[in-house]
């Protein structure tokens, strides 16, 4: 299904791209830094060689297909432990960032968040 990038965030090792259908694409920041062990598209481009900046994972923020308008990586004392995702439907999802792999678990979803005041 086609979609358009809407938002970006940088982690220690990954670029996170929020799109128009409510998913987040995860790409490596370093060239030839594919972390996937399974067979996927980067091995089909040039057999025996991984392609540059290939898709590592796709994260799902909820069930509705609406744009991810905001992404931020952060945590306590400016650590890069969590990915915060805000969708047009008013939900905010929090993903724990795996420090050594591709396991990005959604640990919380806040519903009906219309305005946050800090």
N, C-alpha and C positions, 0 to 999 in steps of 0.2 A: 504494500500500500504506500503510495507516495505521501511525503510530508515535507514541510519546510522548517529549517532551523529558526528558532525564536530567541533562544538565550544560551549563554556560555558561562562556564566556570572552570577555573584551573585548580587542580589538586597537585600533590607532589609528583605524581607519575602519570596523571591522566587529564585529558580535556573532556569535559562533560558538555553535551549539546542537547538542550531541551528543544523539542519540536512541536509541530502544530497538532499532532494527534495524541499528545499526552505521554510520550515515552522519552527516555533520555539515552542518547547514544554515548558510549564510552570509547575514547580513542587514546592510544599511547602518546605521550609528549615527545618521546625520543624516536628517531628514525630506526626502523628495524627492531623495535622493542616489543614485538608481539609476545604476549604472555599466554596465549591460548594453546593448549596441548592437543585439542581435538582438531579434526580436519575441517577447514573452512575456506572461504574464498581467497584468502591471501596466498594459500598454497597452490591454487588453481591458476593464478596469474602467471607465475614462473615456477614450474615444478622444481622442488628442492630448495627454493629460496622464498622466504616470506616477503610480502610486499610492504611498502612503507606506510605507516600510519593506518593500519587496517582496524576495522571495527572489533573491539574487544568484548563488549557486552551491551545489552539493551536492558535498561531498567524501566519498569512499569510503575507509573504514578497513578494509582486508582483505575477505575473502570471506564470513566467517561473519556471520550476522544475530544479533548479540547486543548488548546495550547498551553505549554509550560512557559509562563511569562517571566519567571525569575529563578535563577540558580545561584547558590552561594556555597562555598566550601569554608568550613570554620569549626570552631570548638573553643574550649576554655583556653585562655592565654594564647590565642591566635594559632592553636593547633589545627591541623587539617584532618580531623577525625570524623566529620560529618558532612554530608551533602544535603543542603536544604533546597527544596523544590516547591515553587508556588505556581498553582494552575489557575486558569481563568475561571474555573468553577468555584473558587473560594477555598480550595483545599491546600494544605501545606503538608508535604511529606518529608520525613527525615530518614536518610539512609546512613548506616554505619559504613565507613570506608575501610576496607580491608587493607592493612599496611603491607601485605606481601602477596596479594593475589587478586582475583576478580570476584570475590564474594561480597557483593554490596547489598546487604540486607536492609529492607525497609523496617525501621524499628518503631516508627510512629507515623500516624496520619491525623492531622487536625482538620476537622470538617467545619464548614461554614465560617471560615475566617474571612471577614470582609475588610477589616481594617485593624492594623496593629499600631499601637502608639508606644513609642519608647521615650 
